[in-house]
Amino acid sequence: MKLRELAQRIGCRLEGDGSIEVTGVAGIEQAEPGHVTFVANPKYQGALATTRASAVILDERVPAPSCAVLRTAQPYVAFARALECFAEIARPQSGVDACSAIGRNVHFGRNVAVGPFVSIGDEAMIGDHTIIYSHAAIGAGTRIGRDCILYSHVAIRERLTVGDRVILHSGVVLGSDGYGFARQPDGTHYKIPQNGTIVIEDDVELGANTCIDRPAVGETRVGAGTKIDNLVQVAHGVHVGERVLLAAQTGIAGSTVIEDDVVFGGQVGVAGHITIGKGTIATAQTGISNSTEPHSFVSGYPAIPNREWRKSSVVFKKLPELRKLVQDLERRVADLEAELARTKGG
């Protein structure tokens, strides 16, 4: 591909020789002649002087190196689009593999690909151009939109709704029973039937082994454009807003509302029946036990404003020293009090 063609396809302004043949995309330190690279983080700008790449994707404000430049206000997004141009996607052949088990009255859209050993229940609907890889299981009455990708061993229970352009990585489970039990007088726990549903809106991506539970009544919902990492648990009745980012091993308890544009680092834990305000950011391993205001930035357990948590973290390291100091002061005060008592008594 010529550099001028790549610039047009990824929406960049070309500075330099557009006839350069581009063979791939690479990181700035690994790039060879023929590669396009990028710089989005200022800490890597020093590598521009030594990169061997034929062209580099840069912000408008960064001075040009000796090679060709593709200018854009969003270098990282342009880099992602460049990767797409060279990605090798092996799409399975359209049609249903003979080794799959298909229920009654299943509706397939145009150009659907279903791999071997897939199970699809009665009355299910699969949208146009959707790909379902081997060993996936789709329950009766579930509706899956167009242009979706379901990787191997995805399990989607009955009567759920999955929107368009959804990506479900291997091991995703949608519609497992919510964790609901009623305690009986004899101390045993009576299982509450989980008869609600799940709605996964358009352009959602769920990482490997992520689980989203169905509620007893109503729905669990994940909003459009949300991206969820591996090993995340979303409990029954949770409503996740649009464009939310949840990193690996996050856990959200039941009936919590996560508003739009929230970002959680890895291993964030969220209590049930609270609301996380729009645009909230929680750093890794934060424990959120109470609702947050919109655009909060929180850390620690229990979650406190990030600025306060950073100050507290400095103090944590000094606690042994402070404890020793306090003990020493207590001894000195006790000695002074004893001396004062002896003086008064004399």
PyMOL commands that set and color helices and strands:
alter all, ss='L'
color gray80, all
select helices_A, chain A and resi 3-10+42-49+75-86+306-317+319-345
alter helices_A, ss='H'
color red, helices_A
select strands_A, chain A and resi 13-15+24-25+35-38+55-58+68-71+95-96+101-102+107-108+113-114+119-120+125-126+131-132+137-138+143-144+149-150+155-156+161-162+167-168+173-177+181-183+189-191+197-200+205-206+211-214+219-222+227-228+233-234+239-240+245-246+251-252+257-258+263-264+269-270+275-276+281-282+287-288+297-299+304-305
alter strands_A, ss='S'
color yellow, strands_A
deselect
rebuild
show_as cartoon
